[in-house]
Amino acid sequence: IAATRPPPARWSIIGTLAILTLLGVGLIHAESYRARRIALSMVAVGITCCFVILMAYTRPYIGQFSVKPDDLVELVDDMRGGAAAVTARTDGPSRRL
C-alpha cells in the first residue's frame, strides 16, 4: 500500500506543476497588483496543503497521522470467535460519543 519512500520523480513533477501553476496565475492577473497578490497567495496555500498531505501520507504507519491496526485486529478476533466475541464485547461498558 505504501512505499518506504516516494519516488524522486514524484517530487520533481509536483514541484514543476506547482511552479507552472504559480506562473500561470501570476500571468493571468498581471495587470492588477492586488488581484495577482491575492490569487498567488491562494494558490500557494493550496499547493502547501497538497505538499503537507503528501508528506503526511507517504509513510502512513508511522508519525502523527499513523494508521493503527486496532480495528483490523478486532475484526479478526470477531471473525475467529464468532458470535461469542461479539456478545462479550457488547456486554462491556457502553461507550459515549
Residue pairs with C-beta under 8 A, 6 or more apart in sequence:
1 60
2 57
2 58
2 59
2 60
2 61
3 58
4 59
5 58
6 54
6 58
14 50
14 51
14 54
18 47
18 50
21 43
21 47
22 40
22 43
22 44
22 47
25 36
25 39
25 40
25 43
26 36
26 39
26 40
28 39
29 35
29 36
29 39
29 40
30 36
56 63
56 64
56 65
57 65
60 66
60 67
61 67
77 85
78 85
78 86
78 89
81 88
